[in-house]
């Protein structure tokens, strides 16, 4: 087995701290404010494949001829990694939601977002306009102290009828995050039973974060 690089070790340790059990949303925000200084440099050179996996799913779901007109909301957008990837593939209407001021400053510099909202999803006080987006995407924003189960309601609220919601996250979080264990997927199912959305896909992917598996969900919003 090859020796882990210093970059990979730093990425693992930083992620371990920011997803640690019991971390509060306020601590998460502060952690990302600090991490924003070298987030792209650290993760861009590590074995972090979440943005690439999310992009792959988007490109499967949205044909090239529709991308320029598709209104996208990038949730927990960080420094704008996913937004930059989407812009490169032809998307031109991309908004962001991100609670960290440090991360917001970075994503504004990349120049691909039309609007940004500096807030947490799932608090019940979102200022993101409802019934607006053709595509709502989360890449790496789920975890301890991050987006709560109630955040799913916000995803449905801001999406258009017929819009897509794509969530990519670490598979193990379904078991090791107490707020998600036996709650997140059952609530996804409940939303489907209530006619709020319809499952398009659920797939497990390898090497999402180093050797950790990921899971990708795709839902089509079906508001009455």
C-alpha positions, 0 to 999 in steps of 0.5 A: 500500500502506498504511503498517504500524501501530506495533502491527502492526510490533511484533507482527511483530518480536516474533513474528520474535524468538520464532520465530527459527532456533536458538531453544531451548525455554528461550529460547522460555519466557523470551520468552513470559514477557516477552511475556505482559505485553502479548500480548493487547493487541498481537496482539488489535489486529494482523493475527493470525488464528490463534485465529479460524481455529482457532475456526472449525474447532472450530465446524465439527467440534463441533455446538452440542449437544455443546459443553458436554460436550466435554472440551478440551485447549488446547495451548500455550494462551498467555494463554487466547485460544482458551479464552475463545473456546471458552467464549463458544461454549458449551464448559465443560470446558477444560484448558490446557498452557502452559510459560510461567509468565507466560502461565499467570498470564494464562490463570488470570485469565480463569477459563475453564480447569478445570485447567492444566499448566505444561509443554512438550509432547513431552518424554516427561514429560507429566503430562497424563492420557491418554485424557481429551479429546474435543478437543485443539487447538493454535493457533499453538503450532507453530514453531522451538523450540516443539512438536517432532514428538514432541509429536504422540505426546502429542496422541494419548496424551491424546485419547480414542479417537474424539477430535479433534486440530486443529492450526493453524500457519503453512504456511511452517514446514513448510519453514523450520523444520528440525525440521519440514521433511520430518519433521512431515507424514511423521510425521503420515502414519506415525501414520495408517499405524500406526492411531493417528489418521485424517486428517479434513482438511488445508486451507490458509488465507489471512492466518493471520499478516498475509500469511502462509498457514496450514495446518489439520489435523484428525485423529480419534484411532483407538486400538486 
